[in-house]
Amino acid sequence: MKRSKIILPDNLAEALDAYVRDQEVPPSTTAVVQVALEAFLMERGYLPSQKKRLRITPVKGGDTDTSINHDEFLYGQTELRN
């Protein structure tokens, strides 16, 4: 990991401070800057996307109450595999 010191103009520093303050769980300034820089570099093609996005596609005609009855659903799936 490389350590860098940056100097922000007043308007960016104030906006960053306001953003951090407004969060329910305030992130560190370092975390905000890292995420912003990562997004900037990915958009421009200098950094490959390292995050695999989870895509959930509902099954047509499937169960609609799996989130409520997940134990019964998973137990039934385990029985089928054994």
Backbone as XML, in Angstrom:
<?xml version="1.0"?>
<chain id="A" units="angstrom">
  <residue number="1" name="MET">
    <atom name="N" x="0.849" y="-1.170" z="0.000"/>
    <atom name="CA" x="0.000" y="0.000" z="0.000"/>
    <atom name="C" x="0.895" y="1.233" z="0.000"/>
  </residue>
  <residue number="2" name="LYS">
    <atom name="N" x="0.482" y="2.231" z="-0.731"/>
    <atom name="CA" x="1.257" y="3.458" z="-0.826"/>
    <atom name="C" x="0.547" y="4.587" z="-0.084"/>
  </residue>
  <residue number="3" name="ARG">
    <atom name="N" x="1.289" y="5.340" z="0.681"/>
    <atom name="CA" x="0.732" y="6.472" z="1.409"/>
    <atom name="C" x="0.923" y="7.724" z="0.556"/>
  </residue>
  <residue number="4" name="SER">
    <atom name="N" x="-0.144" y="8.535" z="0.449"/>
    <atom name="CA" x="-0.082" y="9.776" z="-0.324"/>
    <atom name="C" x="-0.692" y="10.903" z="0.491"/>
  </residue>
  <residue number="5" name="LYS">
    <atom name="N" x="-0.157" y="12.069" z="0.314"/>
    <atom name="CA" x="-0.720" y="13.248" z="0.958"/>
    <atom name="C" x="-1.337" y="14.095" z="-0.143"/>
  </residue>
  <residue number="6" name="ILE">
    <atom name="N" x="-2.587" y="14.509" z="0.048"/>
    <atom name="CA" x="-3.231" y="15.332" z="-0.963"/>
    <atom name="C" x="-3.665" y="16.658" z="-0.342"/>
  </residue>
  <residue number="7" name="ILE">
    <atom name="N" x="-3.731" y="17.651" z="-1.168"/>
    <atom name="CA" x="-4.201" y="18.960" z="-0.736"/>
    <atom name="C" x="-5.493" y="19.227" z="-1.492"/>
  </residue>
  <residue number="8" name="LEU">
    <atom name="N" x="-6.552" y="19.505" z="-0.751"/>
    <atom name="CA" x="-7.849" y="19.750" z="-1.363"/>
    <atom name="C" x="-8.173" y="21.240" z="-1.323"/>
  </residue>
  <residue number="9" name="PRO">
    <atom name="N" x="-8.759" y="21.747" z="-2.390"/>
    <atom name="CA" x="-9.246" y="23.122" z="-2.323"/>
    <atom name="C" x="-10.376" y="23.199" z="-1.285"/>
  </residue>
  <residue number="10" name="ASP">
    <atom name="N" x="-10.599" y="24.377" z="-0.757"/>
    <atom name="CA" x="-11.581" y="24.544" z="0.322"/>
    <atom name="C" x="-12.957" y="23.988" z="-0.036"/>
  </residue>
  <residue number="11" name="ASN">
    <atom name="N" x="-13.415" y="24.219" z="-1.263"/>
    <atom name="CA" x="-14.762" y="23.756" z="-1.630"/>
    <atom name="C" x="-14.864" y="22.229" z="-1.612"/>
  </residue>
  <residue number="12" name="LEU">
    <atom name="N" x="-13.815" y="21.519" z="-2.057"/>
    <atom name="CA" x="-13.832" y="20.050" z="-2.002"/>
    <atom name="C" x="-13.736" y="19.550" z="-0.567"/>
  </residue>
  <residue number="13" name="ALA">
    <atom name="N" x="-12.892" y="20.177" z="0.223"/>
    <atom name="CA" x="-12.741" y="19.773" z="1.625"/>
    <atom name="C" x="-14.053" y="19.954" z="2.383"/>
  </residue>
  <residue number="14" name="GLU">
    <atom name="N" x="-14.738" y="21.065" z="2.146"/>
    <atom name="CA" x="-16.020" y="21.318" z="2.820"/>
    <atom name="C" x="-17.085" y="20.325" z="2.368"/>
  </residue>
  <residue number="15" name="ALA">
    <atom name="N" x="-17.126" y="20.029" z="1.075"/>
    <atom name="CA" x="-18.093" y="19.059" z="0.561"/>
    <atom name="C" x="-17.814" y="17.664" z="1.126"/>
  </residue>
  <residue number="16" name="LEU">
    <atom name="N" x="-16.553" y="17.292" z="1.207"/>
    <atom name="CA" x="-16.169" y="15.998" z="1.775"/>
    <atom name="C" x="-16.555" y="15.905" z="3.240"/>
  </residue>
  <residue number="17" name="ASP">
    <atom name="N" x="-16.267" y="16.959" z="3.996"/>
    <atom name="CA" x="-16.638" y="16.984" z="5.418"/>
    <atom name="C" x="-18.155" y="16.884" z="5.590"/>
  </residue>
  <residue number="18" name="ALA">
    <atom name="N" x="-18.909" y="17.592" z="4.753"/>
    <atom name="CA" x="-20.372" y="17.547" z="4.837"/>
    <atom name="C" x="-20.890" y="16.147" z="4.515"/>
  </residue>
  <residue number="19" name="TYR">
    <atom name="N" x="-20.308" y="15.521" z="3.502"/>
    <atom name="CA" x="-20.716" y="14.162" z="3.135"/>
    <atom name="C" x="-20.485" y="13.199" z="4.304"/>
  </residue>
  <residue number="20" name="VAL">
    <atom name="N" x="-19.295" y="13.251" z="4.877"/>
    <atom name="CA" x="-18.956" y="12.358" z="5.988"/>
    <atom name="C" x="-19.901" y="12.598" z="7.167"/>
  </residue>
  <residue number="21" name="ARG">
    <atom name="N" x="-20.174" y="13.849" z="7.474"/>
    <atom name="CA" x="-21.063" y="14.202" z="8.592"/>
    <atom name="C" x="-22.477" y="13.683" z="8.379"/>
  </residue>
  <residue number="22" name="ASP">
    <atom name="N" x="-22.947" y="13.695" z="7.140"/>
    <atom name="CA" x="-24.332" y="13.312" z="6.846"/>
    <atom name="C" x="-24.581" y="11.807" z="6.853"/>
  </residue>
  <residue number="23" name="GLN">
    <atom name="N" x="-23.539" y="11.013" z="6.918"/>
    <atom name="CA" x="-23.704" y="9.561" z="6.890"/>
    <atom name="C" x="-24.103" y="9.040" z="8.264"/>
  </residue>
  <residue number="24" name="GLU">
    <atom name="N" x="-24.974" y="8.041" z="8.276"/>
    <atom name="CA" x="-25.406" y="7.441" z="9.540"/>
    <atom name="C" x="-24.206" y="6.868" z="10.292"/>
  </residue>
  <residue number="25" name="VAL">
    <atom name="N" x="-23.340" y="6.176" z="9.566"/>
    <atom name="CA" x="-22.075" y="5.691" z="10.117"/>
    <atom name="C" x="-20.985" y="6.366" z="9.300"/>
  </residue>
  <residue number="26" name="PRO">
    <atom name="N" x="-20.399" y="7.435" z="9.841"/>
    <atom name="CA" x="-19.429" y="8.214" z="9.053"/>
    <atom name="C" x="-18.195" y="7.402" z="8.661"/>
  </residue>
  <residue number="27" name="PRO">
    <atom name="N" x="-17.912" y="7.335" z="7.362"/>
    <atom name="CA" x="-16.706" y="6.635" z="6.907"/>
    <atom name="C" x="-15.483" y="7.519" z="7.131"/>
  </residue>
  <residue number="28" name="SER">
    <atom name="N" x="-14.326" y="6.917" z="7.051"/>
    <atom name="CA" x="-13.103" y="7.710" z="7.154"/>
    <atom name="C" x="-12.914" y="8.484" z="5.852"/>
  </residue>
  <residue number="29" name="THR">
    <atom name="N" x="-12.206" y="9.589" z="5.950"/>
    <atom name="CA" x="-11.894" y="10.368" z="4.746"/>
    <atom name="C" x="-11.120" y="9.505" z="3.767"/>
  </residue>
  <residue number="30" name="THR">
    <atom name="N" x="-10.213" y="8.686" z="4.274"/>
    <atom name="CA" x="-9.425" y="7.799" z="3.411"/>
    <atom name="C" x="-10.338" y="6.872" z="2.612"/>
  </residue>
  <residue number="31" name="ALA">
    <atom name="N" x="-11.337" y="6.278" z="3.268"/>
    <atom name="CA" x="-12.238" y="5.352" z="2.579"/>
    <atom name="C" x="-13.019" y="6.061" z="1.481"/>
  </residue>
  <residue number="32" name="VAL">
    <atom name="N" x="-13.496" y="7.262" z="1.756"/>
    <atom name="CA" x="-14.259" y="8.008" z="0.753"/>
    <atom name="C" x="-13.380" y="8.336" z="-0.450"/>
  </residue>
  <residue number="33" name="VAL">
    <atom name="N" x="-12.171" y="8.794" z="-0.200"/>
    <atom name="CA" x="-11.266" y="9.161" z="-1.286"/>
    <atom name="C" x="-10.881" y="7.919" z="-2.096"/>
  </residue>
  <residue number="34" name="GLN">
    <atom name="N" x="-10.633" y="6.793" z="-1.435"/>
    <atom name="CA" x="-10.271" y="5.571" z="-2.157"/>
    <atom name="C" x="-11.401" y="5.108" z="-3.073"/>
  </residue>
  <residue number="35" name="VAL">
    <atom name="N" x="-12.632" y="5.130" z="-2.575"/>
    <atom name="CA" x="-13.778" y="4.695" z="-3.385"/>
    <atom name="C" x="-13.982" y="5.633" z="-4.566"/>
  </residue>
  <residue number="36" name="ALA">
    <atom name="N" x="-13.864" y="6.934" z="-4.319"/>
    <atom name="CA" x="-14.043" y="7.910" z="-5.403"/>
    <atom name="C" x="-12.956" y="7.755" z="-6.469"/>
  </residue>
  <residue number="37" name="LEU">
    <atom name="N" x="-11.723" y="7.574" z="-6.034"/>
    <atom name="CA" x="-10.616" y="7.427" z="-6.982"/>
    <atom name="C" x="-10.742" y="6.124" z="-7.768"/>
  </residue>
  <residue number="38" name="GLU">
    <atom name="N" x="-11.155" y="5.062" z="-7.093"/>
    <atom name="CA" x="-11.359" y="3.786" z="-7.770"/>
    <atom name="C" x="-12.426" y="3.915" z="-8.855"/>
  </residue>
  <residue number="39" name="ALA">
    <atom name="N" x="-13.546" y="4.551" z="-8.535"/>
    <atom name="CA" x="-14.622" y="4.735" z="-9.512"/>
    <atom name="C" x="-14.141" y="5.590" z="-10.681"/>
  </residue>
  <residue number="40" name="PHE">
    <atom name="N" x="-13.410" y="6.647" z="-10.395"/>
    <atom name="CA" x="-12.874" y="7.533" z="-11.429"/>
    <atom name="C" x="-11.976" y="6.761" z="-12.392"/>
  </residue>
  <residue number="41" name="LEU">
    <atom name="N" x="-11.060" y="5.972" z="-11.856"/>
    <atom name="CA" x="-10.122" y="5.225" z="-12.695"/>
    <atom name="C" x="-10.794" y="4.092" z="-13.462"/>
  </residue>
  <residue number="42" name="MET">
    <atom name="N" x="-11.804" y="3.459" z="-12.867"/>
    <atom name="CA" x="-12.540" y="2.399" z="-13.570"/>
    <atom name="C" x="-13.315" y="2.971" z="-14.743"/>
  </residue>
  <residue number="43" name="GLU">
    <atom name="N" x="-13.957" y="4.123" z="-14.530"/>
    <atom name="CA" x="-14.731" y="4.753" z="-15.605"/>
    <atom name="C" x="-13.865" y="5.067" z="-16.814"/>
  </residue>
  <residue number="44" name="ARG">
    <atom name="N" x="-12.608" y="5.385" z="-16.583"/>
    <atom name="CA" x="-11.713" y="5.772" z="-17.658"/>
    <atom name="C" x="-10.873" y="4.618" z="-18.196"/>
  </residue>
  <residue number="45" name="GLY">
    <atom name="N" x="-11.088" y="3.410" z="-17.661"/>
    <atom name="CA" x="-10.419" y="2.229" z="-18.173"/>
    <atom name="C" x="-9.006" y="1.998" z="-17.655"/>
  </residue>
  <residue number="46" name="TYR">
    <atom name="N" x="-8.605" y="2.713" z="-16.611"/>
    <atom name="CA" x="-7.264" y="2.533" z="-16.061"/>
    <atom name="C" x="-7.222" y="1.490" z="-14.949"/>
  </residue>
  <residue number="47" name="LEU">
    <atom name="N" x="-8.375" y="1.061" z="-14.510"/>
    <atom name="CA" x="-8.452" y="0.082" z="-13.437"/>
    <atom name="C" x="-9.568" y="-0.883" z="-13.782"/>
  </residue>
  <residue number="48" name="PRO">
    <atom name="N" x="-9.252" y="-2.178" z="-13.873"/>
    <atom name="CA" x="-10.323" y="-3.131" z="-14.194"/>
    <atom name="C" x="-11.273" y="-3.255" z="-13.009"/>
  </residue>
  <residue number="49" name="SER">
    <atom name="N" x="-12.501" y="-3.551" z="-13.311"/>
    <atom name="CA" x="-13.495" y="-3.750" z="-12.258"/>
    <atom name="C" x="-13.100" y="-4.967" z="-11.441"/>
  </residue>
  <residue number="50" name="GLN">
    <atom name="N" x="-12.922" y="-4.785" z="-10.145"/>
    <atom name="CA" x="-12.498" y="-5.874" z="-9.275"/>
    <atom name="C" x="-13.660" y="-6.435" z="-8.476"/>
  </residue>
  <residue number="51" name="LYS">
    <atom name="N" x="-14.792" y="-5.806" z="-8.587"/>
    <atom name="CA" x="-15.938" y="-6.236" z="-7.799"/>
    <atom name="C" x="-16.887" y="-7.036" z="-8.677"/>
  </residue>
  <residue number="52" name="LYS">
    <atom name="N" x="-17.240" y="-8.197" z="-8.210"/>
    <atom name="CA" x="-18.238" y="-8.984" z="-8.906"/>
    <atom name="C" x="-19.584" y="-8.588" z="-8.331"/>
  </residue>
  <residue number="53" name="ARG">
    <atom name="N" x="-20.472" y="-8.185" z="-9.193"/>
    <atom name="CA" x="-21.784" y="-7.747" z="-8.748"/>
    <atom name="C" x="-22.711" y="-8.967" z="-8.642"/>
  </residue>
  <residue number="54" name="LEU">
    <atom name="N" x="-23.423" y="-9.033" z="-7.555"/>
    <atom name="CA" x="-24.386" y="-10.100" z="-7.356"/>
    <atom name="C" x="-25.662" y="-9.733" z="-8.091"/>
  </residue>
  <residue number="55" name="ARG">
    <atom name="N" x="-26.035" y="-10.563" z="-8.998"/>
    <atom name="CA" x="-27.269" y="-10.327" z="-9.749"/>
    <atom name="C" x="-28.245" y="-11.445" z="-9.418"/>
  </residue>
  <residue number="56" name="ILE">
    <atom name="N" x="-29.359" y="-11.056" z="-8.879"/>
    <atom name="CA" x="-30.385" y="-12.032" z="-8.510"/>
    <atom name="C" x="-31.547" y="-11.877" z="-9.474"/>
  </residue>
  <residue number="57" name="THR">
    <atom name="N" x="-31.885" y="-12.969" z="-10.121"/>
    <atom name="CA" x="-32.998" y="-12.963" z="-11.058"/>
    <atom name="C" x="-34.076" y="-13.883" z="-10.509"/>
  </residue>
  <residue number="58" name="PRO">
    <atom name="N" x="-35.256" y="-13.350" z="-10.245"/>
    <atom name="CA" x="-36.322" y="-14.196" z="-9.710"/>
    <atom name="C" x="-36.762" y="-15.245" z="-10.725"/>
  </residue>
  <residue number="59" name="VAL">
    <atom name="N" x="-37.112" y="-16.396" z="-10.228"/>
    <atom name="CA" x="-37.580" y="-17.485" z="-11.078"/>
    <atom name="C" x="-39.069" y="-17.288" z="-11.303"/>
  </residue>
  <residue number="60" name="LYS">
    <atom name="N" x="-39.480" y="-17.348" z="-12.568"/>
    <atom name="CA" x="-40.908" y="-17.212" z="-12.866"/>
    <atom name="C" x="-41.634" y="-18.456" z="-12.380"/>
  </residue>
  <residue number="61" name="GLY">
    <atom name="N" x="-42.697" y="-18.223" z="-11.632"/>
    <atom name="CA" x="-43.494" y="-19.331" z="-11.119"/>
    <atom name="C" x="-42.895" y="-19.992" z="-9.895"/>
  </residue>
  <residue number="62" name="GLY">
    <atom name="N" x="-41.843" y="-19.417" z="-9.326"/>
    <atom name="CA" x="-41.221" y="-19.986" z="-8.135"/>
    <atom name="C" x="-41.966" y="-19.596" z="-6.867"/>
  </residue>
  <residue number="63" name="ASP">
    <atom name="N" x="-41.455" y="-20.070" z="-5.751"/>
    <atom name="CA" x="-42.057" y="-19.740" z="-4.466"/>
    <atom name="C" x="-41.948" y="-18.243" z="-4.206"/>
  </residue>
  <residue number="64" name="THR">
    <atom name="N" x="-42.977" y="-17.690" z="-3.585"/>
    <atom name="CA" x="-42.953" y="-16.258" z="-3.280"/>
    <atom name="C" x="-42.668" y="-15.988" z="-1.809"/>
  </residue>
  <residue number="65" name="ASP">
    <atom name="N" x="-42.596" y="-17.037" z="-1.015"/>
    <atom name="CA" x="-42.416" y="-16.829" z="0.430"/>
    <atom name="C" x="-41.107" y="-17.406" z="0.950"/>
  </residue>
  <residue number="66" name="THR">
    <atom name="N" x="-40.109" y="-17.540" z="0.093"/>
    <atom name="CA" x="-38.838" y="-18.137" z="0.499"/>
    <atom name="C" x="-38.162" y="-17.334" z="1.605"/>
  </residue>
  <residue number="67" name="SER">
    <atom name="N" x="-38.265" y="-16.013" z="1.551"/>
    <atom name="CA" x="-37.613" y="-15.201" z="2.584"/>
    <atom name="C" x="-38.255" y="-15.416" z="3.945"/>
  </residue>
  <residue number="68" name="ILE">
    <atom name="N" x="-39.503" y="-15.807" z="3.958"/>
    <atom name="CA" x="-40.198" y="-16.043" z="5.233"/>
    <atom name="C" x="-39.983" y="-17.480" z="5.690"/>
  </residue>
  <residue number="69" name="ASN">
    <atom name="N" x="-40.084" y="-18.422" z="4.770"/>
    <atom name="CA" x="-40.009" y="-19.845" z="5.114"/>
    <atom name="C" x="-38.700" y="-20.468" z="4.651"/>
  </residue>
  <residue number="70" name="HIS">
    <atom name="N" x="-37.604" y="-19.728" z="4.796"/>
    <atom name="CA" x="-36.324" y="-20.201" z="4.270"/>
    <atom name="C" x="-35.854" y="-21.498" z="4.908"/>
  </residue>
  <residue number="71" name="ASP">
    <atom name="N" x="-36.118" y="-21.700" z="6.207"/>
    <atom name="CA" x="-35.663" y="-22.937" z="6.845"/>
    <atom name="C" x="-36.324" y="-24.159" z="6.217"/>
  </residue>
  <residue number="72" name="GLU">
    <atom name="N" x="-37.632" y="-24.074" z="6.033"/>
    <atom name="CA" x="-38.348" y="-25.196" z="5.422"/>
    <atom name="C" x="-37.869" y="-25.407" z="3.983"/>
  </residue>
  <residue number="73" name="PHE">
    <atom name="N" x="-37.653" y="-24.321" z="3.262"/>
    <atom name="CA" x="-37.203" y="-24.417" z="1.876"/>
    <atom name="C" x="-35.835" y="-25.079" z="1.797"/>
  </residue>
  <residue number="74" name="LEU">
    <atom name="N" x="-34.878" y="-24.610" z="2.626"/>
    <atom name="CA" x="-33.527" y="-25.163" z="2.593"/>
    <atom name="C" x="-33.499" y="-26.604" z="3.081"/>
  </residue>
  <residue number="75" name="TYR">
    <atom name="N" x="-34.317" y="-26.921" z="4.078"/>
    <atom name="CA" x="-34.372" y="-28.295" z="4.569"/>
    <atom name="C" x="-34.871" y="-29.213" z="3.455"/>
  </residue>
  <residue number="76" name="GLY">
    <atom name="N" x="-35.877" y="-28.752" z="2.717"/>
    <atom name="CA" x="-36.398" y="-29.541" z="1.605"/>
    <atom name="C" x="-35.354" y="-29.740" z="0.515"/>
  </residue>
  <residue number="77" name="GLN">
    <atom name="N" x="-34.534" y="-28.709" z="0.268"/>
    <atom name="CA" x="-33.486" y="-28.818" z="-0.751"/>
    <atom name="C" x="-32.414" y="-29.817" z="-0.317"/>
  </residue>
  <residue number="78" name="THR">
    <atom name="N" x="-32.092" y="-29.840" z="0.974"/>
    <atom name="CA" x="-31.053" y="-30.751" z="1.454"/>
    <atom name="C" x="-31.545" y="-32.186" z="1.353"/>
  </residue>
  <residue number="79" name="GLU">
    <atom name="N" x="-32.816" y="-32.409" z="1.631"/>
    <atom name="CA" x="-33.337" y="-33.752" z="1.522"/>
    <atom name="C" x="-33.261" y="-34.266" z="0.094"/>
  </residue>
  <residue number="80" name="LEU">
    <atom name="N" x="-33.485" y="-33.389" z="-0.874"/>
    <atom name="CA" x="-33.445" y="-33.802" z="-2.271"/>
    <atom name="C" x="-32.043" y="-34.194" z="-2.708"/>
  </residue>
  <residue number="81" name="ARG">
    <atom name="N" x="-31.025" y="-33.579" z="-2.129"/>
    <atom name="CA" x="-29.648" y="-33.856" z="-2.527"/>
    <atom name="C" x="-29.107" y="-35.132" z="-1.918"/>
  </residue>
  <residue number="82" name="ASN">
    <atom name="N" x="-29.656" y="-35.553" z="-0.786"/>
    <atom name="CA" x="-29.106" y="-36.732" z="-0.090"/>
    <atom name="C" x="-29.678" y="-38.012" z="-0.612"/>
  </residue>
</chain>
